[in-house]
Amino acid sequence: MKTAVVLGLLFFGMIVSAEERCMNNRLGEPVCSPQCGSIGTNTLGEIVCGQGACITNKFGDLICSKQQGGTATRNFFGDVVCTGGCEPASATLCQKPY
């Protein structure tokens, strides 16, 4: 019985984390970030993703870590800095959950 409860909680935890990594596009279809990545919208309202964490720069662009699961933050000058280098978020990095 305890095993079933633990497995149920683990399964539920996976569902919750998967939902947090996904958004519905304009057609209502789910779109997800890569594993350990991020998802958001660009200045045009399009869904875009990154390999790691993303943060908006001073121009409103979503900038992400090139490293899977990497971090992104702003330095003292307000510039985005990332582990593994930075790149703009891209729709091509997003995945459809099939």
C-alpha positions in Angstrom: 0.0 0.0 0.0 2.8 2.4 0.9 4.5 1.7 -2.4 1.3 2.6 -4.3 1.0 5.9 -2.4 4.6 6.8 -3.1 4.3 5.9 -6.8 1.1 7.9 -7.0 2.8 11.0 -5.5 5.8 10.7 -7.8 3.5 10.4 -10.8 1.5 13.4 -9.7 4.7 15.4 -9.2 5.7 14.6 -12.7 2.4 15.8 -14.1 2.6 19.1 -12.1 6.1 19.9 -13.3 5.2 19.0 -16.9 2.2 21.4 -16.8 4.4 24.2 -15.5 6.7 23.9 -18.5 3.8 24.1 -21.1 1.5 26.8 -22.5 -1.3 26.7 -25.0 -0.6 28.5 -28.3 -3.1 30.7 -30.1 -4.8 27.5 -31.5 -5.2 26.1 -28.0 -2.5 23.4 -28.7 0.0 22.7 -25.9 3.6 23.7 -26.4 6.3 22.8 -24.0 9.9 23.8 -23.2 12.8 21.4 -23.5 13.7 19.3 -20.5 15.2 21.7 -17.8 14.4 24.6 -20.1 12.0 27.6 -20.0 9.0 28.8 -21.9 7.5 32.3 -22.3 6.3 34.7 -24.9 8.3 37.2 -26.9 7.3 40.8 -27.6 5.0 39.7 -30.4 3.1 37.3 -28.1 4.6 34.2 -29.7 5.5 31.3 -27.5 9.3 30.8 -27.4 11.6 28.5 -25.4 15.1 28.3 -24.1 17.5 25.4 -23.1 17.9 26.9 -19.7 16.4 29.7 -17.6 15.2 32.9 -19.4 14.9 36.5 -18.3 13.8 39.6 -20.2 16.5 42.1 -21.1 16.1 45.9 -21.0 14.4 45.9 -24.5 11.8 43.3 -23.4 13.4 40.4 -25.3 13.5 37.0 -23.6 17.1 35.9 -23.3 18.0 32.4 -22.2 21.0 30.3 -21.0 22.4 28.2 -23.9 23.1 25.5 -21.3 20.4 22.9 -20.6 19.1 23.8 -17.1 21.4 26.8 -16.9 20.6 30.1 -15.1 20.0 33.6 -16.4 20.2 36.8 -14.3 21.1 40.5 -14.7 24.5 41.9 -13.7 25.2 45.2 -12.0 24.6 47.1 -15.2 21.3 45.4 -16.0 22.7 43.2 -18.8 21.5 39.6 -18.9 24.3 37.1 -18.1 23.9 33.3 -18.4 25.7 30.1 -17.5 27.1 28.6 -20.7 26.4 31.9 -22.6 23.2 33.6 -23.6 20.9 33.3 -26.6 17.5 34.7 -27.6 14.5 32.4 -26.8 13.3 30.7 -29.9 10.1 29.0 -31.1 12.2 26.3 -32.7 13.4 25.1 -29.2 9.7 24.5 -28.1 8.3 21.0 -28.3 4.8 19.6 -28.8 3.9 16.9 -26.2 2.9 13.9 -28.3 
